[in-house]
Amino acid sequence: MYYTDCVKNLSELNEEEVAILQEINLPLKTRRRLEALGLVPGTTLSLLQKKATALVVLFRGCRFAMGKAIAKGILVKPL
């Protein structure tokens, strides 16, 4: 897909920043697992915490921790 420069990966967001999920560019197994948890294109999410190797994201009322390697494969559009 083609995106403008306003789209970035999830790991580039600042804490408390809100964004809308655009695309997941990860291996099929990982992508399917995230989709099963409700992380699909169009989902609004918020970055709650950003640590050296992990992030805590809030979406659909649930907190979810993920490694930065996974977060780098998730494209979002900040609001």
KAPE-V560891 format. One record per residue. N is the residue number from 1. PHI is phi in whole degrees, -180 to 180 (999 if undefined). Layout:
N|PHI ; N|PHI
//
This chain:
1|999 ; 2|-102 ; 3|-129 ; 4|-81 ; 5|-70 ; 6|-80 ; 7|-90 ; 8|-140 ; 9|-82 ; 10|-58 ; 11|-70 ; 12|-89 ; 13|-70 ; 14|-93 ; 15|-58 ; 16|72 ; 17|-80 ; 18|-107 ; 19|-150 ; 20|-114 ; 21|-66 ; 22|-103 ; 23|-161 ; 24|-114 ; 25|-109 ; 26|-136 ; 27|-54 ; 28|-52 ; 29|-62 ; 30|-68 ; 31|-61 ; 32|-63 ; 33|-65 ; 34|-65 ; 35|-64 ; 36|-64 ; 37|-82 ; 38|103 ; 39|-90 ; 40|-125 ; 41|-52 ; 42|99 ; 43|-72 ; 44|-86 ; 45|-138 ; 46|-133 ; 47|-86 ; 48|-86 ; 49|-139 ; 50|-131 ; 51|-111 ; 52|-60 ; 53|-122 ; 54|-147 ; 55|-129 ; 56|-118 ; 57|-117 ; 58|-109 ; 59|-151 ; 60|53 ; 61|79 ; 62|-120 ; 63|-91 ; 64|-138 ; 65|-98 ; 66|-147 ; 67|-74 ; 68|-64 ; 69|-62 ; 70|-71 ; 71|-60 ; 72|-68 ; 73|-93 ; 74|-111 ; 75|-93 ; 76|-132 ; 77|-116 ; 78|-61 ; 79|-94
//
